[in-house]
Each structure stands twice: as structure tokens, then as C-alpha cells.
Amino acid sequence: MKITSYEVEKIKDPTGIITGDRYEFLLGIEVPEDDELFDEDSSLDLRVILAVVETEERIVQYHFLNRSNGKVLDFGLEEEEEVEVFAFCKEHYNEAI
């Protein structure tokens, strides 16, 4: 899996219910042909919600999206992929608008 593009936005919580900050990432990803997520006809995005509470960061939610129709795909990240995505999000969340 290769991250080819990304957008990041800080999620606003007008209710004040959420502790800390939340950041939404939309990652454009490229998967190898031998991966079960590979589909010749469509590109994939990975939507990730990163929580930052004081000095602790963690992924609280993620899901794959078919870019062409917006449908959520029922797949999970492999452990090493999740580590890669988490590291990427930690590195870039401070770029949020």
C-alpha cells in the first residue's frame, strides 16, 4: 500500500463532548495488484480519524472508500499497514486547517 495523496482537517466539536482534538484524514492509496483490495476499475481512499489528547495520539476509526462511488469497503488494515498509516497521520496532523 502506498499513500499517493492526502487531505487533513481538524474536526470541530461544538458540543465539547470530545476530549482532545480529532483530525480527519482522507488518504489516496495505491495498492499492488496482488492485494485483495486491488480493483482495476477504481481508486481507493482511506478515511482515518486521529485522536490527539495531550501527548497521546491514536487512530480511533478508519475505513476504505471506493473513490468512484463513495461506498465503504469492508476491509481492515494489516498490522504493518496500520503502523505506516498511524506514523503518516502523526507526522501530518499539524497541517490541518
C-alpha atoms as one frame of an Amber mdcrd trajectory, in Angstrom:
protein
   0.000   0.000   0.000   1.324   3.414  -0.974  -0.097   6.782   0.122  -0.303
   8.909  -3.012  -2.195  11.958  -1.717  -3.771  13.282   1.426  -6.041  15.901
   2.914  -6.270  16.644   6.627  -8.825  18.692   8.516  -9.324  19.356  12.216
 -12.795  18.260  13.272 -14.689  20.911  15.200 -16.651  19.794  18.268 -19.252
  22.470  19.043 -20.689  20.343  21.873 -17.424  19.994  23.801 -18.113  16.290
  24.339 -14.899  15.056  22.734 -11.766  15.118  24.857  -8.731  16.420  23.000
  -8.655  17.063  19.267  -9.744  14.953  16.309  -8.299  15.089  12.818  -9.852
  13.601   9.709  -7.522  12.350   7.001  -8.523  11.339   3.507  -5.618   9.348
   2.121  -5.410   8.426  -1.542  -3.864   4.987  -1.690  -2.401   2.727  -4.317
  -2.459  -0.999  -3.721  -0.409  -3.655  -5.506  -2.163  -5.952  -7.961  -1.765
  -8.960  -5.660  -3.614  -7.232  -2.786  -7.236  -8.214  -2.105  -8.190  -4.503
  -2.221  -6.915  -4.128  -5.788  -9.557  -3.197  -8.344  -8.598  -2.157 -11.888
 -11.718  -0.031 -12.292 -11.485   2.139  -9.200  -9.132   4.002  -6.943  -9.268
   3.780  -3.178  -9.237   6.271  -0.362  -8.684   5.586   3.296 -10.577   7.805
   5.737  -8.816   7.970   9.113  -9.820   9.720  12.335  -6.834  10.500  14.554
  -7.380  11.471  18.188  -4.845  13.673  19.950  -5.249  14.017  23.716  -2.396
  15.937  25.319   0.676  13.951  24.211  -1.129  10.768  23.148  -2.112  10.113
  19.539  -4.175   7.164  18.327  -6.326   6.089  15.420  -9.923   5.890  16.624
 -11.528   4.898  13.325 -10.729   4.175   9.706 -12.409   2.729   6.641 -11.689
   2.233   2.972 -13.755   4.074   0.381 -14.217   3.373  -3.299 -13.308   6.749
  -4.786 -15.578   6.398  -7.817 -18.826   5.815  -5.913 -18.016   6.654  -2.271
 -19.022   3.233  -0.975 -17.405   1.979   2.208 -15.468  -1.264   1.724 -15.383
  -3.932   4.410 -11.634  -4.416   4.725  -9.159  -3.800   7.509  -5.548  -2.742
   7.534  -2.858  -5.296   8.163  -0.769  -4.599  11.253   2.216  -3.157   9.361
  -0.108  -1.023   7.211  -1.785   0.378  10.314   1.622   1.264  11.754   2.505
   3.032   8.478  -0.787   4.961   8.364  -0.503   5.935  12.038   3.045   7.240
  11.524   1.916   9.224   8.476  -1.008  10.788  10.357   1.167  11.665  13.361
   3.597  13.391  11.040   0.954  15.442   9.195  -1.910  16.280  11.575  -0.365
  19.625  12.489  -1.014  20.731   8.877  -4.771  20.731   9.488  -6.781  23.801
   8.685
